[in-house]
Amino acid sequence: MNGSSLVFELDDVVVSRAERSVAHPVVEASEDSVTGVAGVALWGELLDRLGLVGEADRRQLRPIGPGGYSGGECYRAVVETQLAGGDFLSDVSLLADEATRRLRGTHALPSHTTLFRFLAGADLGRAQKAAAVNRAMLRRAWAMGAAPAPGILTIDPDATWMETSGRKKEGAAFSYSHEVGLSPMVGVCGESRDVLGLRARGGNANPGRAMGSFVDECVSAVPVEVRGRYQLWLRVDSAGYEAEVIEAAERHNMVFTVTAKLTARVAAAIGALASDPGRPGSRRSEQRRRRDPRSPKPASASPGGTCAWSCAASARAPASS
């Protein structure tokens, strides 16, 4: 307030400076009391309640030497580094300052060289153990209240692209986009955004390679205790325009939507649906769809040259909870 001009004139005597003053507050902070990842106070308790370390040790993820860190301790450090926004193992340093260490409690924090040894040479067996740990965490989280509301449960598998720094990284290769990187497959629950499945692949992998078995993997991640509450819906782009993907959807009684190129044969097949009373798009099917609003819409073409193919041949109404 010192030096502030008056907003309006006063007849009273205005004291420009107080005769006495109170103590001025001073806010001080040091490197030992400030953290850039205060969210550890939230996710730390969640990981404790989920029992991440114990589950990973039970699955016998790779320990680091006799008397060293257990596999669960290393796996927790990797998870926390990702939650803190890290992209590389060296970003574990985000958790190493004094303030963050106090928030983490007594949990071990291996160095990035130790984490490299933990992850180095990971084979399919170890990757499957980690996937089993993730499924257990999802099951426990949904049991604690994180499950989507009963009804439709969307499974969205898709290949994504991750650029790498050079070609020396294992699996890195040139892709159809003429860039060097990896092309992992990721399966996500559309309602909760939980990751149901993750499969590492080289950068030159076809986007739809082995997607049928990947759909099986994503379905297996949905806890069996609540699976009866949902009608599973498979939503996939044109990479899933394959017989094995449709067969996987039918195995699990899923409604499915597949994007396909609007070729002449596909357009002719869509046009023929109107003459088949048992197929979506026919008059009888349209009447049935109007009676049941949960029935998927018939196939529709877009101006861009693609069409969405929906099928409810194996659909079933979700059980009430």
C-alpha positions in Angstrom: 0.0 0.0 0.0 3.0 2.3 0.3 3.0 5.0 -2.3 -0.6 4.3 -3.5 -2.6 7.3 -4.6 -6.0 8.1 -3.2 -9.0 6.8 -5.2 -11.0 9.8 -4.0 -10.4 12.9 -1.9 -10.9 12.9 1.8 -11.3 15.8 4.3 -9.7 13.6 7.0 -6.0 13.7 7.7 -4.4 10.9 5.8 -1.2 9.5 7.2 1.1 8.6 4.3 3.2 6.4 6.5 2.3 4.5 9.6 4.1 5.5 12.8 4.6 1.9 13.7 4.8 -1.2 11.6 4.2 -4.9 12.1 6.7 -7.6 11.2 6.8 -8.4 7.5 6.2 -12.0 6.7 9.1 -13.8 4.9 8.5 -16.9 2.9 11.6 -19.0 2.5 12.2 -22.3 0.8 15.2 -24.5 0.1 15.9 -27.4 -2.2 15.3 -29.8 0.7 11.7 -28.6 1.2 10.4 -28.1 -2.4 9.4 -30.8 -4.8 8.3 -30.7 -8.4 6.4 -33.9 -8.2 4.1 -33.4 -5.2 1.7 -35.9 -6.8 3.7 -38.7 -5.3 1.7 -38.1 -2.1 -1.4 -39.3 -4.0 -0.1 -42.1 -6.2 2.2 -43.4 -3.5 -0.7 -44.2 -1.2 -2.6 -45.7 -4.2 0.4 -48.0 -5.1 0.6 -49.0 -1.5 -3.1 -50.0 -1.3 -2.9 -51.9 -4.6 0.1 -53.8 -3.3 2.3 -53.3 -6.4 5.6 -54.3 -4.8 4.2 -57.5 -3.2 2.4 -58.6 -6.4 5.5 -58.1 -8.5 7.6 -60.0 -6.0 5.0 -62.8 -6.0 5.2 -63.0 -9.8 9.0 -63.2 -9.4 9.9 -60.3 -11.5 13.7 -60.1 -11.9 15.5 -59.3 -8.6 18.9 -57.5 -8.8 21.5 -59.7 -7.2 21.5 -61.5 -3.9 20.6 -59.1 -1.1 19.9 -56.4 -3.6 16.6 -54.7 -4.7 13.7 -57.0 -5.3 11.9 -57.0 -8.7 8.9 -55.4 -7.0 11.0 -52.5 -5.7 12.5 -51.9 -9.2 9.1 -52.2 -10.9 7.6 -49.6 -8.5 10.4 -47.2 -9.3 9.8 -47.6 -13.0 6.1 -46.9 -12.5 6.7 -43.9 -10.4 9.2 -42.5 -12.9 6.5 -42.7 -15.6 3.9 -41.1 -13.3 6.4 -38.2 -12.6 6.6 -37.5 -16.3 9.8 -39.2 -17.0 10.7 -40.5 -20.5 14.0 -42.2 -19.8 15.4 -44.3 -16.9 17.7 -41.5 -15.9 14.5 -39.4 -15.1 14.3 -41.4 -11.9 16.3 -38.5 -10.6 12.9 -36.6 -10.5 12.2 -38.7 -7.4 15.6 -38.4 -5.8 15.5 -34.9 -4.1 15.2 -34.7 -0.4 11.6 -33.4 -0.3 10.3 -36.1 -2.7 12.2 -38.8 -0.8 10.3 -37.7 2.4 7.0 -37.9 0.6 7.9 -41.4 -0.7 8.5 -42.7 2.8 10.7 -45.8 3.2 10.2 -47.1 -0.3 13.5 -48.0 -2.1 14.7 -45.9 -5.0 17.2 -47.8 -7.2 19.5 -45.8 -9.4 18.9 -45.6 -13.2 21.8 -48.0 -13.8 20.1 -50.6 -11.5 16.8 -50.1 -13.3 18.7 -50.6 -16.6 19.9 -54.0 -15.3 16.4 -54.8 -14.2 14.9 -54.2 -17.7 17.9 -55.4 -19.8 17.4 -58.6 -21.7 13.7 -58.8 -20.9 12.3 -61.8 -22.7 8.7 -62.7 -23.5 8.3 -64.6 -20.1 9.3 -61.5 -18.1 7.0 -59.3 -20.2 4.1 -61.6 -19.5 4.9 -61.5 -15.8 4.7 -57.7 -15.9 1.5 -57.9 -17.8 0.0 -60.2 -15.2 1.0 -57.7 -12.5 -0.8 -54.9 -14.4 -3.9 -57.0 -14.7 -3.9 -57.7 -11.0 -3.5 -53.9 -10.3 -6.5 -53.2 -12.6 -8.6 -55.8 -10.9 -7.9 -54.4 -7.5 -8.5 -50.8 -8.6 -11.8 -51.7 -10.2 -12.8 -53.5 -7.0 -12.0 -50.3 -5.0 -14.4 -48.3 -7.1 -12.6 -47.4 -10.3 -14.7 -49.7 -12.6 -16.8 -48.1 -15.3 -20.6 -48.0 -14.8 -22.4 -51.1 -16.0 -23.5 -51.1 -19.6 -21.2 -50.8 -22.7 -17.5 -51.4 -22.2 -15.5 -50.3 -25.2 -12.2 -52.0 -26.1 -10.1 -49.9 -28.4 -6.9 -51.6 -29.7 -4.6 -49.6 -31.9 -1.0 -49.4 -33.0 0.8 -46.3 -32.0 4.1 -44.7 -33.1 7.1 -43.9 -30.9 10.0 -42.1 -32.4 13.5 -43.2 -31.2 16.8 -41.5 -31.3 18.6 -43.5 -34.0 18.4 -47.1 -35.1 20.5 -48.7 -32.3 17.6 -49.1 -29.9 16.3 -52.6 -29.9 13.4 -53.0 -32.3 13.8 -49.6 -33.9 13.2 -49.7 -37.7 12.0 -47.5 -40.5 8.3 -47.5 -40.9 5.9 -46.7 -43.7 6.2 -43.0 -42.6 10.0 -43.1 -43.3 10.9 -42.5 -39.7 12.8 -44.6 -37.2 11.0 -45.8 -34.2 8.8 -48.5 -32.5 5.2 -49.4 -33.1 3.7 -50.9 -30.0 0.1 -52.1 -29.8 -2.0 -50.5 -27.1 -5.5 -51.6 -26.0 -7.5 -49.0 -24.0 -10.9 -49.1 -22.2 -12.9 -46.3 -23.8 -14.9 -45.5 -20.7 -12.2 -45.4 -18.0 -9.1 -44.9 -20.3 -7.4 -47.8 -18.5 -4.8 -49.6 -20.5 -6.0 -53.2 -20.9 -3.1 -54.5 -23.0 0.3 -53.5 -24.3 2.5 -55.3 -26.8 6.0 -54.2 -27.8 6.6 -54.3 -31.6 9.3 -53.2 -34.0 8.9 -50.0 -36.0 8.2 -51.8 -39.3 5.4 -54.0 -37.9 2.1 -54.0 -39.8 -0.5 -52.1 -37.8 -2.9 -55.0 -37.8 -0.4 -57.8 -37.2 -1.7 -60.4 -34.7 -4.5 -58.1 -33.6 -6.9 -61.0 -33.1 -4.8 -62.5 -30.3 -4.3 -59.0 -28.9 -8.1 -58.6 -28.6 -8.1 -61.8 -26.6 -5.4 -60.3 -24.4 -7.4 -57.1 -23.8 -10.6 -59.1 -23.0 -8.7 -61.2 -20.5 -7.7 -58.0 -18.6 -11.4 -57.2 -17.8 -11.9 -58.7 -14.3 -14.1 -61.8 -14.5 -16.0 -60.7 -11.4 -17.6 -57.8 -13.3 -17.5 -59.0 -16.9 -21.2 -60.0 -16.7 -22.1 -56.3 -16.1 -20.9 -55.2 -19.5 -21.7 -55.6 -23.2 -18.2 -55.6 -24.8 -17.8 -53.4 -27.8 -14.8 -53.7 -30.0 -13.9 -50.4 -31.8 -11.1 -50.6 -34.2 -9.9 -48.7 -37.3 -9.0 -50.2 -40.7 -6.0 -52.0 -39.3 -8.5 -54.4 -37.8 -10.2 -55.2 -41.1 -9.2 -58.8 -40.9 -11.0 -62.1 -40.4 -9.0 -63.0 -37.2 -10.3 -59.7 -35.5 -13.9 -60.5 -36.4 -13.4 -64.1 -35.2 -12.0 -62.8 -31.9 -15.0 -60.5 -31.5 -17.4 -63.4 -32.0 -15.5 -65.6 -29.6 -16.2 -63.1 -26.8 -19.8 -62.2 -27.9 -18.7 -58.6 -28.7 -20.5 -56.0 -30.7 -17.8 -54.7 -33.1 -17.3 -51.7 -35.3 -14.6 -51.9 -37.9 -13.5 -49.1 -40.3 -12.8 -50.2 -43.8 -11.9 -48.6 -47.1 -15.0 -48.0 -49.2 -14.0 -50.2 -52.2 -16.5 -51.3 -54.8 -16.9 -54.7 -53.2 -17.6 -53.2 -49.8 -20.1 -50.7 -51.3 -21.9 -53.5 -53.1 -22.0 -55.6 -49.9 -23.5 -52.6 -48.0 -26.1 -52.1 -50.7 -27.0 -55.8 -50.6 -27.8 -55.6 -46.9 -31.2 -54.0 -47.6 -32.5 -57.1 -49.3 -31.5 -59.4 -46.5 -34.0 -59.2 -43.7 -31.6 -60.7 -41.1 -28.8 -58.1 -41.6 -28.3 -54.6 -40.2 -29.7 -52.0 -42.6 -32.8 -54.0 -43.6 -36.3 -52.9 -42.8 -36.8 -55.6 -40.2 -33.4 -54.9 -38.6 -34.2 -51.2 -38.6 -37.5 -51.9 -36.8 -35.8 -54.0 -34.3 -33.1 -51.4 -33.7 -35.8 -48.7 -33.0 -37.4 -50.9 -30.4 -34.0 -51.6 -28.7 -31.9 -48.3 -28.6 -28.8 -50.3 -27.6 -28.6 -52.0 -31.0 -25.7 -50.6 -33.1 -26.5 -48.5 -36.1 -26.1 -50.0 -39.6 -23.0 -49.5 -41.7 -22.6 -46.0 -43.0 -20.3 -44.4 -45.5 -18.4 -41.2 -45.0 -17.5 -38.7 -47.7 -13.8 -39.4 -47.1 -14.0 -42.9 -48.6 -14.3 -45.0 -45.5 -17.2 -46.8 -43.9 -17.9 -48.1 -40.4 -19.1 -51.7 -40.3 -21.2 -52.5 -37.2 -22.4 -55.9 -36.3 -24.6 -57.1 -33.4 -25.0 -60.7 -34.4 -23.6 -61.8 -31.0 -24.8 -59.0 -28.9 -26.3 -59.6 -25.5 -27.9 -57.2 -23.1 -25.7 -56.4 -20.1 -26.7 -57.9 -16.8 -28.0 -55.5 -14.2 -25.9 -55.0 -11.1 
